[in-house]
Amino acid sequence: GSPITTGERRLRDKKHLDEITAARLPPLHHSPAKLLSIEESIAIQIQQKEAYEEMQAKLAAQKLAERLNIKMLRFEPEGKASMQYREVRDED
């Protein structure tokens, strides 16, 4: 027989696979992996570590506040609340 090129062979195999199964590979949603330099990798790891530690600190503070029943209220010294504490004078 005559030799088959790789492209023709791939098409033939794909056609044969289509006849066997209806399964398909999922589409690639993300770009393929790329190589990073050591400096870029270290910078990304440090950035991720800082973000993780910040998130852990916020979560710990939230849990502590819930445990101690601390309620954070807005402080408005120029609002209505400041008028209630003004000096009261006798009218006599």
FINUDO-709006 format. One record per residue: residue in one letter; x, y, z of N, C-alpha, C, O in turn. Coordinates in steps of 0.001 Angstrom, whole numbers, padded with zeros to 6 digits, always signed. Layout:
BEGIN
AXYZXYZXYZXYZ...
! end
This chain:
BEGIN
G+000798-001186+000000+000000+000000+000000+000840+001249+000000+002048+001213+000235S+000189+002336-000263+000868+003624-000289+001016+004149+001144+000140+003930+001980P+002128+004844+001424+002319+005393+002773+001287+006491+003063+000925+007265+002177I+000822+006545+004312-000185+007538+004735+000527+008624+005525+001349+008336+006395T+000208+009864+005216+000820+010963+005963+000230+010997+007378-000831+010433+007642T+000938+011663+008261+000474+011720+009657-000864+012444+009777-001695+012075+010606G-001074+013452+008969-002348+014181+008995-003501+013297+008582-004559+013303+009212E-003293+012526+007504-004340+011613+007046-004602+010527+008091-005747+010145+008332R-003536+010044+008696-003687+009008+009718-004465+009549+010922-005322+008859+011475R-004159+010790+011324-004860+011417+012447-006349+011569+012140-007193+011289+012991L-006671+012018+010913-008077+012157+010521-008782+010805+010535-009920+010694+010990R-008098+009778+010033-008688+008436+009999-008937+007924+011423-009991+007356+011708D-007961+008131+012309-008121+007696+013698-009240+008463+014393-010000+007886+015171K-009343+009760+014117-010388+010579+014722-011757+010123+014245-012698+010023+015032K-011862+009846+012941-013136+009377+012393-013505+008052+013044-014663+007831+013400H-012529+007179+013199-012779+005887+013819-013214+006077+015274-014123+005391+015740L-012567+007008+015999-012923+007288+017385-014340+007838+017470-015079+007512+018399D-014728+008681+016493-016087+009227+016468-017119+008118+016313-018219+008210+016857E-016769+007076+015577-017697+005965+015395-017806+005123+016663-018852+004525+016917I-016747+005069+017457-016741+004231+018658-017450+004895+019829-018245+004247+020509T-017183+006169+020078-017691+006836+021281-018145+008258+020971-017696+008885+020012A-019050+008742+021816-019516+010128+021694-018808+011023+022704-019091+012218+022785A-017899+010452+023466-017181+011227+024481-016261+012236+023817-015627+011946+022802R-016197+013405+024392-015348+014474+023866-014511+015045+025000-014933+015034+026157L-013347+015535+024675-012531+016220+025671-013150+017574+025976-013661+018233+025070P-013116+018001+027224-013649+019325+027540-012778+020397+026907-011577+020202+026720P-013391+021536+026576-012591+022617+025979-011575+023160+026976-011805+023133+028185L-010478+023641+026476-009426+024204+027323-009810+025628+027700-009843+026515+026847H-010102+025844+028989-010542+027161+029448-009381+028065+029816-009499+029289+029764H-008282+027475+030181-007142+028264+030640-005996+028106+029642-005923+027129+028897S-005136+029065+029650-003977+028970+028777-003060+027869+029300-003066+027567+030493P-002292+027286+028431-001400+026219+028889-000355+026763+029870-000099+027966+029930A+000228+025858+030622+001221+026252+031621+002406+026932+030951+002787+026589+029832K+002977+027896+031653+004152+028571+031102+005267+028543+032133+005025+028476+033338L+006460+028594+031644+007625+028573+032519+007857+029954+033122+007724+030972+032443L+008204+029973+034404+008522+031216+035090+009959+031162+035563+010522+030097+035819S+010522+032327+035667+011860+032379+036239+011745+032183+037753+010663+032319+038325I+012850+031870+038379+012849+031668+039833+012391+032941+040547+011644+032865+041522E+012829+034105+040074+012457+035377+040706+010949+035602+040635+010330+036003+041620E+010351+035337+039447+008907+035513+039298+008149+034547+040213+007152+034919+040832S+008625+033321+040289+007981+032316+041117+008026+032714+042590+007025+032603+043299I+009183+033176+043046+009326+033602+044441+008426+034798+044733+007797+034858+045790A+008360+035753+043799+007516+036930+043997+006043+036528+044106+005319+037058+044949I+005605+035610+043274+004215+035152+043321+003937+034417+044624+002882+034604+045230Q+004869+033588+045057+004677+032846+046308+004604+033787+047506+003785+033590+048404I+005456+034806+047521+005433+035783+048619+004108+036534+048629+003517+036743+049689Q+003640+036940+047450+002366+037659+047332+001212+036778+047814+000338+037249+048542Q+001202+035517+047418+000139+034607+047844+000201+034365+049349-000838+034280+050003K+001404+034254+049903+001560+034035+051343+001029+035235+052123+000346+035062+053133E+001337+036455+051662+000862+037660+052344-000663+037739+052293-001303+038075+053289A-001240+037430+051137-002697+037463+051008-003338+036419+051923-004363+036681+052552Y-002732+035245+051993-003248+034177+052849-003183+034578+054321-004146+034381+055063E-002050+035139+054745-001903+035552+056137-002871+036673+056499-003401+036698+057610E-003107+037600+055572-004063+038678+055811-005474+038113+055977-006220+038535+056860M-005829+037158+055125-007146+036545+055210-007292+035777+056528-008348+035827+057158Q-006238+035069+056946-006273+034330+058207-006421+035291+059389-007152+034996+060334A-005737+036433+059344-005835+037412+060425-007246+037985+060517-007779+038150+061614K-007850+038287+059373-009224+038811+059380-010191+037780+059942-011080+038112+060725L-010011+036530+059537-010884+035462+060024-010714+035271+061531-011697+035089+062249A-009468+035311+062009-009215+035160+063441-009844+036312+064218-010433+036091+065276A-009726+037538+063710-010322+038694+064381-011843+038578+064414-012477+038914+065414Q-012416+038105+063324-013870+037937+063272-014337+036883+064276-015327+037086+064978K-013630+035770+064342-013999+034717+065299-013851+035201+066741-014694+034906+067588L-012779+035943+067017-012566+036472+068360-013669+037451+068737-014176+037415+069858A-014041+038321+067809-015107+039291+068070-016433+038577+068331-017201+038988+069201E-016699+037512+067579-017932+036759+067799-017910+036081+069168-018923+036047+069866R-016761+035547+069543-016644+034857+070820-016811+035826+071988-017420+035472+072998L-016283+037033+071866-016347+038018+072945-017583+038901+072871-017773+039772+073719N-018425+038686+071863-019643+039486+071647-019328+040978+071513-020014+041817+072098I-018316+041293+070761-017947+042681+070527-018701+043167+069288-018679+042536+068232K-019362+044300+069454-020076+044861+068321-019395+046170+067919-019173+047052+068750M-019073+046276+066649-018419+047479+066163-019501+048473+065733-020298+048186+064840L-019520+049638+066374-020476+050683+066042-019736+051848+065415-018560+052080+065695R-020433+052567+064573-019826+053724+063926-019756+054882+064916-020727+055178+065612F-018621+055518+064967-018414+056662+065860-018578+057943+065062-017816+058212+064133E-019585+058733+065434-019845+059989+064734-019902+061119+065764-020974+061420+066289P-018769+061741+066055-018777+062792+067086-019571+064023+066683-019992+064784+067555E-019788+064244+065405-020508+065434+064957-021986+065151+064713-022717+066039+064274G-022435+063940+064989-023817+063552+064696-024763+063842+065840-024465+064652+066718K-025916+063172+065826-026956+063369+066842-026476+062968+068233-026825+063606+069227A-025686+061923+068296-025255+061412+069601-024508+062469+070405-024643+062509+071628S-023731+063321+069759-022963+064325+070498-023884+065380+071115-023522+066006+072111M-025047+065580+070545-025978+066577+071078-026591+066109+072401-026984+066942+073218Q-026678+064814+072625-027290+064293+073837-026409+064516+075061-026911+064530+076185Y-025131+064686+074866-024211+064796+075987-023764+066238+076253-022794+066464+076977R-024457+067194+075679-024121+068586+075919-024429+068968+077382-025260+068349+078047E-023757+069962+077829-023952+070430+079202-025369+070960+079386-025874+071748+078586V-025987+070504+080458-027355+070933+080730-027284+072051+081767-026645+071900+082809R-027937+073160+081481-027934+074298+082412-029318+074472+083035-030351+074233+082409D-029289+074888+084269-030563+075169+084942-031116+076481+084410-030359+077391+084070E-032432+076573+084338-033034+077788+083814-033325+078806+084913-033883+079870+084643D-032953+078486+086140-033233+079388+087275-032444+080630+087230-032575+081476+088115
! end
